[in-house]
Structure formats: structure tokens, C-alpha cells
Amino acid sequence: MVTTPPEMRKKLIMHQHRRRNRLSIILTNLNDMLHSWLLLSEICPKLRQGRR
């Protein structure tokens, strides 16, 4: 059976998607952590200035 490029791509994408599933979860968690860190870094200086 000769597989056409689109079919090959679909198979590749599906295979990568299964692998990426865990990666994407980890990445989203890291992204959330980064976002919260950025928020904290923005809030902390304001709090320090407020205490002074």
C-alpha cells in the first residue's frame, strides 16, 4: 500500500499528538507557574513600595 503524503502527515500528527499530550500538560502547568510568578513579581515591588 502506498500512503499519500496527507495520510503520512495524519499518522505522524496523531503519533506526535499522543506524545505531546503529556508534554502539553507539563507546558501548560509551567506556563501557569510563569504567569503567577510574573504577577507576583509585579505585585511584590508595589507592596514593598507601599510598606515604605
Buried (B, 14 or more C-beta within 10 A) or exposed (E): EEEEEEEEEEEEEEEEEEEEEEEEEEEEEEEEEEEEEEEEEEEEEEEEEEEE
